[in-house]
């Protein structure tokens, strides 16, 4: 089954199981109707985004965004990240661009925040797939949960990571955790979880 077909099944699941996901009724609230009217990203918009940030977006990321440029208030990615259940809404390319003005707009190692992270905290978080940063210019938040947790496209992985992997910034206490090797795997994990 293709990724977008899985997304369509996830959409149906969210609409039917919103209470279990602790969400407002997306149909009653009009979130799903608004979501249905969101169009995808065109090639020129991808080219502009890639040029602005001097990056190349992974093909599967583009595939998702060709389908929908964000999800508005519809939480289309009900994921389990590091044993935590979180329903994420997909940010539009414009929202991603705007977020980069204030978030993940500089490089800062975890060790630069000794008031928040002890040496033991940093060792505990160590994952050879993710560089030991709290902020990284090559991390792109693309999905948001409760204005405090973000799924991010990692275009600067560590030695055991893979460019285009998905990581999650979790706030309070702050940590960065691995989520999936790419968007395709993330969507497949969600699909398997609901099937």
C-alpha positions in Angstrom: 0.0 0.0 0.0 1.3 3.4 -0.9 2.0 6.1 1.7 -0.8 8.4 0.6 -3.3 5.4 0.7 -2.1 4.8 4.3 -2.6 8.5 5.1 -6.2 8.3 3.8 -6.9 5.3 6.1 -5.3 7.2 9.0 -7.6 10.2 8.2 -10.7 7.9 8.5 -9.4 6.4 11.7 -8.9 9.8 13.3 -12.4 10.9 12.4 -13.9 7.7 13.9 -11.6 7.5 17.0 -11.0 11.1 18.0 -12.2 10.5 21.6 -9.7 7.7 22.1 -7.0 10.1 20.8 -8.3 12.8 23.2 -9.1 15.2 20.3 -12.1 17.3 19.4 -14.5 15.8 16.8 -12.8 16.9 13.6 -16.0 16.6 11.6 -18.2 18.5 14.0 -15.6 21.2 14.5 -15.1 21.5 10.7 -11.4 20.7 10.9 -11.7 17.7 8.5 -13.7 19.7 5.9 -11.0 22.4 6.0 -8.3 19.7 5.7 -10.0 18.1 2.7 -9.8 21.5 0.9 -6.0 21.9 1.5 -4.1 21.4 -1.8 -0.6 20.0 -2.2 2.7 21.8 -2.8 3.8 22.5 -6.4 7.3 21.9 -7.7 8.1 25.6 -7.7 7.3 25.9 -4.0 9.6 23.0 -3.2 12.3 24.5 -5.3 12.0 27.9 -3.5 12.0 26.2 -0.1 15.1 24.1 -0.9 17.0 27.0 -2.3 16.2 29.2 0.7 17.5 26.7 3.1 20.2 25.2 0.8 18.8 21.6 1.2 17.3 18.8 -0.8 14.1 17.5 0.6 13.7 13.7 0.5 11.3 12.3 -2.1 8.9 10.7 0.3 8.6 14.0 2.2 7.7 15.7 -1.1 5.2 13.0 -1.8 3.4 13.7 1.4 3.4 17.4 0.8 2.3 17.0 -2.8 -0.8 15.5 -1.3 -1.4 18.1 1.4 0.5 21.3 2.4 -0.2 20.9 6.1 -3.3 19.7 7.9 -4.7 22.8 9.6 -6.3 21.8 12.9 -6.7 18.2 11.8 -4.3 15.9 13.7 -3.4 13.5 10.9 -0.4 11.9 12.5 -1.4 10.0 15.7 2.0 8.6 16.6 3.6 6.7 19.4 7.0 8.4 20.0 9.3 6.9 22.6 6.3 5.2 24.3 4.3 8.5 24.4 1.1 8.8 22.4 0.9 12.1 20.6 -1.4 13.3 17.8 0.5 15.7 15.5 -0.9 18.2 13.0 1.1 18.6 9.8 2.6 22.1 9.3 2.5 23.8 5.9 5.7 24.7 4.2 5.0 28.3 5.1 4.6 27.4 8.7 7.9 25.4 8.6 9.6 28.4 7.1 8.1 30.8 9.7 9.1 28.4 12.6 12.7 28.4 11.4 12.9 32.1 12.2 12.7 31.3 15.9 13.1 27.5 16.3 16.0 25.3 15.1 17.5 28.4 13.5 21.0 27.9 15.1 23.3 25.1 16.1 23.6 24.5 19.8 24.9 21.4 21.5 23.1 19.9 24.6 26.4 20.5 26.5 25.9 24.3 26.0 23.0 24.2 28.4 24.5 22.9 31.7 21.7 24.5 33.7 19.3 22.1 32.0 21.4 19.0 31.0 23.9 17.3 33.3 26.6 15.1 31.8 24.5 12.1 32.9 21.4 13.5 31.1 23.4 13.9 27.9 24.8 10.4 28.2 21.3 9.0 28.9 20.0 10.7 25.7 23.0 9.5 23.6 21.8 8.0 20.3 24.4 7.5 17.6 21.7 8.3 15.0 21.2 11.8 16.3 23.8 14.5 16.8 23.9 15.7 20.5 22.2 19.0 19.7 19.2 20.8 21.2 19.1 23.1 18.2 20.3 22.4 14.7 19.9 24.4 11.5 19.4 21.2 9.5 16.5 20.0 11.6 13.2 21.0 10.1 10.0 20.9 12.3 7.1 19.7 10.1 4.5 18.4 12.5 3.4 19.9 15.9 1.7 18.5 19.0 0.5 20.9 21.8 2.7 23.8 20.7 5.6 22.0 22.5 6.6 18.8 20.7 7.7 18.7 17.1 8.4 16.0 14.6 11.5 17.1 12.7 13.1 16.1 9.4 16.8 15.5 10.3 19.1 16.5 7.4 22.2 16.3 9.6 22.2 12.9 11.2 25.0 11.4 13.3 27.2 8.5 12.2 24.6 5.7 12.6 21.7 7.9 11.4 20.2 8.4 7.9 19.7 11.7 6.2 15.9 12.3 6.1 15.3 10.4 9.3 12.5 11.7 11.6 13.3 12.8 15.1 11.1 14.4 17.8 11.8 17.4 20.0 9.9 16.9 23.2 9.6 19.8 25.6 9.7 19.9 29.4 11.9 18.2 30.1 13.6 18.9 26.7 14.9 16.0 24.8 15.4 14.8 21.2 14.4 11.2 20.4 14.5 9.1 17.3 11.1 8.4 15.6 11.6 6.7 12.2 14.1 6.3 9.4 12.0 8.5 7.1 8.4 9.8 6.6 7.4 6.5 4.8 8.3 4.5 7.9 6.6 6.9 10.3 3.4 6.7 8.3 3.7 2.9 8.1 4.2 2.7 11.9 1.1 4.8 12.5 -0.9 2.7 10.0 0.2 -0.6 11.6 -0.7 0.8 15.0 -4.3 1.6 14.0 -4.9 -1.6 11.8 
